[in-house]
Amino acid sequence: MAAFRRGCFGFSYAVNLVRFTRVLVRRQVNLRSTIRKNWISLSTLGALCAVPFTQQHDGLSHGALIRRASSLVTDSTNTFLSQTTLALVDSVTQYVKTIQALVTLHQHYVASASKLTPEEEESVWQVIIRQREEVSTLRKDFKRFESYWTMAINLSLLAVEAAFDAGADQAAVTARSSLQVSQSHVEQIRQLSLAAEKNLKDSNAENSQRIRLPAATEEGDIPDAYLRED
């Protein structure tokens, strides 16, 4: 019964510690909510129209048709860029939060491991392992979204150049504005991720070894040194 109570207390301790670290993370990470709002407004600047120009319309020259087509291209690339930017920002935001939660939890573990019962230490260590796995998964996700974002940037640059060459100046200006906003937001989020990764490396929270506690002596056990024959 005593072991069961210690196990329940250890689990409760770990749960409360995780809740505490989440509160700390929410206070530490303050990302701008205007990122999403800005991109929602940018994505509505141009109405998407996927109607291909398969034949020349009456009264429209080839140059006019090319300008219209280039405008459609910039609309499409703007949409692709906005979606990849939002995906990247959301992914890195979650990545940073998880890193900070792991670092905070690990710091508490190192500072208090010697004061914990074996059951408490086991519960906290299992939470740390799960946090490490989540950090690894989110790192892969954000790298994948970053590659999509890079492709979107390159496509947008080509679309801006094509729109300017075709004489679709307004479409080109809108696409260039979207590029600048995207690059600004991603630069902000990259600085946060770099700071979080540096903190993770300095704390060694992702690679540290488990602290081995001395085995607890059961009640009623007598060390061998005190055993003697009558």
C-alpha positions in Angstrom: 0.0 0.0 0.0 2.9 2.4 0.9 4.5 1.7 -2.5 1.1 2.4 -4.3 0.7 5.7 -2.4 4.3 6.7 -3.3 3.6 5.8 -7.0 0.4 7.9 -7.1 2.2 10.8 -5.4 5.1 10.5 -7.9 2.7 10.7 -10.8 0.8 13.6 -9.3 4.1 15.4 -8.7 5.1 14.9 -12.4 1.7 16.1 -13.6 1.9 19.2 -11.4 5.4 20.0 -12.5 4.4 19.8 -16.2 1.5 22.1 -15.6 3.9 24.5 -13.8 6.3 24.5 -16.8 3.5 25.2 -19.2 2.6 28.3 -17.2 6.2 29.4 -17.4 6.3 28.8 -21.1 3.2 30.8 -21.7 4.8 33.7 -19.9 8.1 33.4 -21.7 6.8 33.0 -25.3 5.0 36.1 -26.5 4.7 35.8 -30.3 2.8 38.4 -32.2 -0.7 37.4 -33.1 -0.6 40.0 -36.0 1.3 37.5 -38.1 -1.8 35.5 -38.9 -4.0 38.6 -39.2 -1.6 40.2 -41.7 -1.5 37.1 -43.9 -5.2 36.7 -43.8 -5.6 40.2 -45.1 -2.9 39.7 -47.7 -4.5 36.6 -49.0 -7.7 38.4 -49.8 -6.0 41.2 -51.8 -6.5 39.4 -55.0 -9.4 37.1 -56.0 -8.2 33.8 -57.2 -9.4 32.8 -60.7 -8.1 29.6 -62.2 -9.7 30.1 -65.6 -7.0 29.4 -68.3 -6.7 31.6 -71.4 -7.1 29.0 -74.1 -8.1 31.5 -76.8 -7.7 35.2 -77.5 -10.7 37.2 -76.4 -12.3 39.8 -78.7 -10.6 43.1 -78.4 -7.7 41.8 -76.2 -4.2 41.7 -77.6 -1.7 39.0 -76.7 0.1 41.5 -74.4 -3.2 42.1 -72.5 -3.8 38.4 -72.1 -0.2 37.9 -70.9 -0.7 40.7 -68.3 -3.9 39.1 -67.1 -2.2 35.7 -66.9 0.7 37.1 -65.0 -1.7 38.6 -62.5 -3.3 35.2 -62.0 0.2 33.7 -61.4 1.0 36.3 -58.7 -2.4 35.6 -57.0 -1.5 31.9 -56.9 2.0 32.4 -55.6 0.7 34.9 -53.0 -1.7 32.2 -51.8 1.0 29.5 -51.7 3.4 31.9 -49.9 0.8 32.9 -47.3 -0.1 29.3 -46.5 3.5 28.1 -46.2 4.4 31.1 -44.1 1.5 30.4 -41.7 2.5 26.8 -41.5 6.1 27.6 -40.8 5.3 30.2 -38.2 2.9 27.9 -36.4 5.3 25.0 -36.5 8.3 27.0 -35.2 6.1 28.6 -32.5 5.1 25.2 -31.2 8.7 24.0 -31.5 9.9 26.9 -29.4 7.3 26.3 -26.7 8.1 22.6 -26.5 11.8 23.4 -26.2 11.2 25.8 -23.3 9.0 23.4 -21.6 11.6 20.7 -21.8 14.4 23.0 -20.6 12.3 24.2 -17.6 11.3 20.6 -16.7 14.9 19.4 -16.9 16.1 22.2 -14.7 13.6 21.2 -12.0 14.6 17.6 -12.4 18.3 18.3 -12.0 17.7 20.6 -9.0 15.3 18.3 -7.1 16.2 14.7 -8.2 18.0 14.0 -5.0 15.0 15.0 -3.0 12.5 12.8 -4.9 11.4 9.3 -4.1 12.3 6.7 -6.8 8.6 6.7 -7.9 8.6 10.5 -8.3 11.9 10.5 -10.1 10.6 7.8 -12.5 7.5 9.8 -13.3 9.4 13.0 -14.0 12.0 11.2 -16.1 9.3 9.6 -18.3 7.7 13.1 -18.9 11.2 14.4 -19.9 11.5 11.5 -22.4 8.2 12.3 -24.0 9.1 16.0 -24.2 12.3 15.1 -26.0 10.4 13.0 -28.5 8.0 15.8 -29.1 10.9 18.3 -29.7 12.4 15.9 -32.3 9.1 15.5 -34.1 8.4 19.2 -34.2 11.9 19.9 -35.4 11.3 17.6 -38.4 8.0 19.3 -39.1 9.4 22.8 -39.1 12.3 21.8 -41.4 9.7 20.4 -43.8 7.6 23.5 -43.8 10.7 25.6 -44.1 11.5 23.8 -47.4 8.0 24.6 -48.7 8.4 28.2 -47.7 11.7 28.5 -49.5 10.0 27.1 -52.7 7.2 29.6 -52.3 9.7 32.5 -52.0 11.5 31.4 -55.2 8.2 31.1 -57.0 7.0 34.5 -55.8 10.3 36.1 -57.0 9.8 34.7 -60.4 6.1 35.8 -60.5 7.1 39.3 -59.5 9.7 39.5 -62.3 7.2 38.1 -64.8 4.5 40.5 -63.8 6.8 43.5 -64.1 8.0 42.4 -67.5 4.4 41.9 -68.7 3.4 45.3 -67.5 1.1 44.1 -64.6 2.6 46.6 -62.2 -0.1 46.4 -59.6 0.1 42.6 -59.3 3.8 42.8 -59.1 3.7 45.4 -56.3 1.2 43.3 -54.4 3.3 40.2 -54.7 6.5 42.0 -53.7 4.7 43.4 -50.6 3.7 39.8 -49.7 7.3 38.7 -50.1 8.5 41.4 -47.7 5.9 40.7 -45.1 6.6 37.0 -45.2 10.4 37.4 -45.0 10.0 39.8 -42.0 7.8 37.4 -40.1 9.9 34.4 -40.8 13.1 36.3 -39.7 11.4 37.1 -36.4 10.4 33.5 -35.8 13.9 32.3 -36.8 15.5 34.5 -34.1 13.2 32.9 -31.5 14.0 29.4 -32.7 17.8 30.1 -32.7 17.5 31.4 -29.1 15.5 28.4 -28.0 17.9 26.0 -29.6 20.9 27.7 -27.9 19.1 27.4 -24.6 18.4 23.8 -25.3 22.1 23.1 -26.1 23.4 25.0 -23.1 21.1 23.2 -20.7 21.9 19.8 -22.2 18.2 19.0 -21.6 17.9 16.9 -24.8 21.0 14.7 -24.3 21.6 14.5 -20.5 21.7 11.1 -18.8 19.3 10.1 -16.1 20.3 10.7 -12.5 20.6 7.4 -10.7 19.3 7.5 -7.2 20.6 5.1 -4.5 18.3 2.2 -4.0 15.8 2.7 -1.2 16.1 0.5 1.9 12.9 -1.3 2.6 11.4 -1.0 6.0 12.6 -3.7 8.4 15.7 -4.5 6.3 18.9 -4.5 8.3 22.2 -3.7 6.6 24.6 -6.7 6.3 27.1 -4.9 8.5 24.8 -5.1 11.5 23.9 -8.7 11.1 25.6 -11.1 13.5 25.1 -14.6 14.9 24.0 -15.0 18.5 
